[in-house]
Amino acid sequence: MPHSSDINANIQPTVAPALQLGYSFCPNDTFIFYALTHNKVSSPAPIHEVLEDVQTLNDWARIARLPMTKISYRAYLDRLPDYIALRSGGALGRGVGPLVVARPGQDQDLNGQVVLSPGALTTAELLLQMVYPQVRLLRCRYDDIMPAVERGEWQGQPVAAGLIIHESRFTYPQHGLIKLLDLGQWWEGDTGLPLPLGAILVRRDLGAPLQWALNEAVKNSLAYAYAHPQEPRDYIRQHALEMADEVMQAHIDLYVNDMSRDVGDEGEAAVRELQRRAVALGAARPSDLPLFVAQQ
């Protein structure tokens, strides 16, 4: 018979496999996920960060590449069979919408004109098509849009306006541009609801208990950031694309709010309305699958 010490020596501790979490370089994401990716809060599994622009994350979600990922709510509507949204960590709210910007003198009606978009699967582009159904779209990275509109062209093609997201809403005047339309303001006026921008998704095949545990880990990560606001600063600045500190803070203040802690009933209603309108527009397929994880 082996000694008990020999038996114990062969027992390996059970360690949950690591999960990759994809999110953007934007200050709201790095603020929310700092604690989770730096082992400051407990998690049901080790979390490995994968930082990419949102359009890349939207594209990766088409093949369910990551088990946990930030994604545009517009893109989520196409990925319901594979993913379900967490209640925490997302970007919804009022006064947070994408802007349509142009050079001074541009006509307000953009139907039939060329507008630069940050991506086919962004909530911003879906809203633009709701307002201007005959708009002509060119697509590029979101941080290339303002310089291109300032020049009046993208890759040799003339552009009338640009659809800007993220920190660009704070910096577009530096490019000599004016605001033609605040699409978030339009949405709020038309629906009476906050605007859903970005969701944090987990794959449905992870199972309900793990999904809820990850939701709580994200919620705790945000609570840690609020309790220790200076600690994530270097991490946020590292990924903030040379953003000025005051713009970085304004970005966090705008996109991180009570609906980032929990989407709430109003947030759920907003996502359902976005889904309904996208289906009516032919931009998404109807689905009866649950939109958000539920407590276990």
C-alpha positions in Angstrom: 0.0 0.0 0.0 1.4 3.5 -0.8 1.8 5.9 2.0 -0.9 8.6 2.3 1.8 11.2 1.7 2.6 9.6 -1.7 -1.0 9.6 -2.6 -1.4 13.3 -1.7 1.7 14.2 -3.7 0.0 12.9 -6.9 -3.2 14.9 -6.4 -3.2 18.0 -8.7 -5.2 21.0 -7.6 -8.2 21.6 -9.8 -7.7 24.8 -11.8 -10.4 26.2 -14.1 -9.2 26.7 -17.6 -8.4 30.3 -18.6 -11.0 32.3 -20.6 -10.1 34.9 -23.1 -12.0 38.2 -22.8 -12.0 40.6 -25.8 -12.6 44.3 -25.3 -11.6 47.6 -26.9 -8.7 50.0 -26.2 -11.3 52.6 -25.1 -11.0 54.0 -21.5 -14.5 52.8 -20.5 -13.5 49.2 -21.2 -10.0 49.3 -19.7 -11.5 51.0 -16.6 -14.2 48.3 -16.2 -11.9 45.3 -16.8 -8.7 46.4 -15.1 -9.4 44.6 -11.8 -10.7 41.5 -13.5 -7.7 41.1 -15.8 -5.2 42.0 -13.0 -6.4 39.6 -10.4 -7.8 42.2 -8.1 -11.2 40.5 -7.8 -12.2 36.9 -7.7 -13.3 35.1 -10.9 -14.6 31.6 -11.7 -11.7 31.3 -14.1 -8.5 33.1 -14.9 -9.2 35.9 -17.5 -6.8 36.7 -20.3 -7.3 40.0 -22.0 -7.5 40.4 -25.8 -7.6 44.1 -26.8 -8.9 44.9 -30.3 -11.0 47.5 -32.0 -14.7 46.9 -31.7 -15.2 46.1 -35.5 -12.6 43.3 -35.2 -14.4 42.0 -32.1 -17.7 42.2 -34.0 -16.1 40.2 -36.9 -14.6 37.6 -34.5 -18.0 37.0 -32.9 -19.3 35.8 -36.3 -17.2 32.6 -35.7 -17.6 32.7 -31.9 -13.8 33.0 -31.6 -13.8 34.3 -28.0 -15.7 32.8 -25.1 -16.2 36.3 -23.7 -16.2 39.5 -25.7 -17.3 43.1 -26.0 -19.4 43.6 -29.1 -21.8 46.2 -30.6 -25.4 45.6 -29.7 -26.1 45.7 -33.4 -23.7 42.8 -34.0 -25.1 40.9 -31.0 -28.5 40.7 -32.7 -26.9 38.4 -35.4 -25.0 36.3 -32.8 -27.9 35.2 -30.5 -27.5 31.5 -31.2 -23.9 31.6 -30.0 -23.8 34.3 -27.3 -25.8 35.8 -24.5 -25.2 39.2 -22.9 -24.1 39.8 -19.4 -26.1 42.3 -17.4 -22.9 44.1 -16.3 -20.1 45.8 -18.1 -21.9 47.1 -21.2 -22.4 50.6 -22.6 -25.9 52.0 -22.6 -27.3 55.3 -21.6 -28.5 58.8 -22.5 -26.3 61.4 -24.2 -23.9 58.6 -25.3 -24.9 58.3 -29.0 -22.7 58.4 -32.1 -22.5 61.7 -34.0 -22.7 62.6 -37.7 -20.1 65.2 -38.4 -19.1 67.2 -41.5 -17.3 70.2 -42.8 -19.1 73.5 -42.4 -21.7 74.1 -45.1 -22.7 70.5 -45.5 -26.4 69.9 -46.2 -28.3 68.2 -43.4 -30.0 65.6 -45.7 -27.4 62.9 -46.4 -29.7 60.6 -48.4 -27.8 59.7 -51.6 -24.5 61.0 -50.2 -21.4 59.2 -49.0 -20.8 58.9 -45.3 -17.9 57.2 -43.6 -18.9 54.5 -41.1 -16.8 52.7 -38.4 -18.3 49.3 -39.4 -21.2 47.4 -40.8 -22.0 45.7 -37.5 -21.9 48.8 -35.3 -25.0 50.2 -33.6 -24.0 53.6 -35.1 -24.4 52.4 -38.7 -27.7 50.8 -37.9 -29.0 54.1 -36.4 -27.7 56.0 -39.4 -29.6 53.8 -41.8 -32.8 54.3 -39.7 -32.5 58.1 -40.2 -31.1 58.1 -43.7 -32.3 54.9 -45.5 -30.7 56.0 -48.9 -27.3 56.9 -47.5 -24.2 55.5 -49.3 -21.6 54.0 -47.0 -17.9 53.7 -47.0 -16.2 51.9 -44.0 -12.9 52.4 -42.2 -11.5 52.3 -38.7 -13.2 54.7 -36.4 -10.0 56.7 -35.8 -9.5 57.4 -39.5 -12.9 59.0 -40.0 -12.4 62.5 -38.7 -9.1 63.1 -40.7 -10.8 61.8 -43.8 -13.9 64.0 -43.4 -11.6 67.0 -42.8 -9.9 66.2 -46.1 -13.2 65.5 -47.8 -12.1 62.1 -49.2 -11.3 58.5 -48.3 -8.9 56.5 -50.5 -9.6 58.9 -53.4 -13.4 58.9 -53.0 -15.2 62.1 -51.9 -17.1 61.9 -48.6 -19.8 64.2 -47.3 -19.8 63.3 -43.6 -18.6 60.8 -41.1 -20.2 58.7 -38.4 -18.0 59.0 -35.2 -18.0 57.0 -32.0 -16.0 56.7 -28.8 -13.7 59.6 -27.8 -14.2 61.3 -31.3 -17.4 63.0 -29.9 -15.1 65.1 -27.7 -12.4 65.9 -30.3 -14.2 66.5 -33.6 -14.0 70.4 -33.4 -10.2 70.1 -33.4 -10.6 68.9 -37.1 -12.7 71.9 -38.0 -15.9 69.7 -38.2 -19.4 70.5 -37.1 -22.1 68.2 -35.7 -25.0 67.5 -38.2 -26.9 65.1 -36.0 -26.6 63.3 -32.6 -28.0 59.9 -33.3 -28.3 59.1 -29.6 -30.5 62.2 -29.2 -32.6 61.1 -32.2 -33.0 57.6 -30.7 -34.0 58.9 -27.2 -36.5 61.4 -28.7 -38.0 58.7 -31.0 -38.2 55.9 -28.4 -38.0 57.5 -25.0 -35.4 54.9 -24.1 -31.6 54.9 -23.5 -29.4 53.9 -26.3 -27.7 50.4 -26.3 -24.2 50.7 -27.7 -22.0 47.8 -26.5 -22.6 44.6 -24.7 -20.4 42.0 -23.0 -21.2 38.6 -24.2 -20.4 35.1 -23.1 -20.9 32.0 -25.2 -24.1 30.1 -24.4 -22.2 26.8 -24.3 -20.4 27.9 -21.2 -23.6 27.1 -19.2 -25.8 29.2 -17.0 -23.9 28.9 -13.7 -20.5 30.0 -15.2 -22.3 32.7 -17.2 -23.7 34.2 -14.0 -20.5 33.9 -12.1 -18.7 35.8 -14.9 -21.4 38.5 -14.7 -20.7 38.9 -11.0 -17.0 39.0 -11.6 -17.4 41.9 -14.1 -19.7 43.7 -11.7 -17.1 43.4 -9.0 -14.4 44.6 -11.3 -16.3 47.7 -12.0 -17.0 48.2 -8.3 -13.2 47.9 -7.6 -12.4 50.5 -10.2 -14.9 52.9 -8.6 -13.4 52.2 -5.2 -9.8 52.7 -6.4 -10.1 55.2 -9.3 -6.4 56.1 -9.5 -5.1 52.5 -9.6 -6.2 51.7 -13.2 -4.9 55.0 -14.6 -1.6 53.8 -16.0 -3.3 50.8 -17.6 -6.0 53.0 -19.2 -3.5 55.5 -20.4 -1.3 52.8 -21.9 -4.2 51.9 -24.3 -5.8 55.3 -24.8 -4.2 56.1 -28.2 -2.4 59.3 -27.0 -5.7 60.6 -25.6 -5.4 63.7 -23.4 -6.1 62.9 -19.7 -9.2 65.1 -19.6 -10.7 63.4 -22.7 -9.9 60.0 -21.2 -11.8 60.9 -18.0 -14.7 62.5 -19.9 -14.9 59.2 -21.9 -15.2 57.1 -18.7 -17.7 59.6 -17.1 -19.9 59.4 -20.2 -19.9 55.7 -21.1 -19.6 54.1 -17.6 -22.8 54.6 -15.6 -25.5 52.8 -13.6 -26.4 50.7 -16.6 -22.8 49.4 -16.7 -23.4 47.9 -13.2 -26.7 46.3 -14.3 -28.6 46.9 -17.5 -31.9 47.2 -15.6 -35.4 47.0 -16.8 -35.1 50.1 -18.9 -31.9 48.9 -20.6 -33.5 45.6 -21.4 -36.5 47.4 -23.0 -34.0 49.5 -25.0 -32.3 46.4 -26.4 -35.6 44.7 -27.2 -36.6 47.9 -29.1 -33.3 48.0 -31.0 -33.9 44.3 -31.9 -37.5 45.0 -33.1 -36.4 47.9 -35.3 -33.4 46.0 -36.7 -35.7 43.1 -37.7 -38.2 45.5 -39.2 -35.4 47.0 -41.2 -34.2 43.6 -42.4 -30.9 44.1 -40.6 -31.3 41.2 -38.2 -33.2 37.9 -38.0 -36.0 37.5 -35.4 -35.1 35.4 -32.3 -36.9 34.4 -29.1 -33.7 33.5 -27.3 -33.1 35.2 -23.9 -31.1 38.4 -24.4 -29.4 38.4 -20.9 -28.0 36.0 -18.4 -30.1 35.2 -15.4 -29.2 34.7 -11.8 -28.7 31.0 -10.8 
